[in-house]
Amino acid sequence: MKKNFVINLTFLLTIVVLFSFKPEIYAQENTENKTKSDFWKHVQFGGGLGLGFGSGYADIMVAPSAIYNFNDYVALGLGAQYSYVKQRDFYNANMYGGSLIALFNPIEEIQISTELEQLRVNRTFNDSFGNDTQDFWNTALFLGAGYRNENITLGIRYNILHRDRDNIYAEPFMPFVRIFF
């Protein structure tokens, strides 16, 4: 009895799988008037990579992102970021999070941007007095402007929420290179 059930179930699943791949099953569907979504034609992927090494120092950053171009002037997108920073015998940090970005191109060569970034910061200071560990969220709001040439933009951005006591970013002004494919 159990053997027949397994054979019947196997036969039924085989029939379902075979017929699900046959185009004749969909003969009633009108594919001539069907328009495909052009969503992916408006999506661009890009981001940034950062590497910095020195004597006892390492800084590694990966920040992929994607934007959707609504038209030639406006784009919105999402990004993710991970950074690892270490200075031997002094400092160690892991920072990760995401961002929302809005891009405005009033003319083809100029790009204005707004980016809201939220990072989780886990850092440890090691010195002769001991260890100090900090875990907190850091929010940055960048306003930027740059020169754009096709899919590459070179510019500068300003973190309007910058506070010297946070020390996540040394300065409120930051140069950037933005690339989207």
C-alpha positions, 0 to 999 in steps of 0.5 A: 500500500505504501509503495503504491502511494509513493509510486502514484505520488512520484507519477503525479509530481512528474506529470505536474513538472513536465506539463509546467514546462510545456508552452502549449499549456499557456495557449489561451494566454495572449502574449502578443499584446503583453508589454514587459516592464522596463523597471530594470532599464532604469536601475543602475548598480554601483558603489564604492570600495576603499582600502587604506594601509600604513604602518600598523594601520588598515582601513577597508570599506565596501559600499554597494548601492543601486539607484532607480532613474525616474528620468534624466533629472531625478534618481533615488536609491539604497546603499549598504556599507561595511567598514573595518578600521584598525590601528595596531595597539590603539583602535579597532572598529567595525561599522555597518549599515545602510543609506538612502540617496537622492540624486538630482541632475539639473544639467547633464554635467552637474549632480546634486545629492542628499544621502541619509546614512545610518551606521552601527559602530562597534569600536574598541580603544586599547591604551596603557589605561585599559580598554574602552568599548563603544557600541552605538548608532551614528546618523549622517546627512550628507548634502553634496555636489559634483561634476558628472561625466556619464556614469562617474561623478566627482564631488564633495559632500557635507555632513550637516549632522557632524559632531566632533565628539563622535569622531566617526568622520574626522571632518564634515566635508568629504570628497567622493567618487560615485560610479554607477553602471 
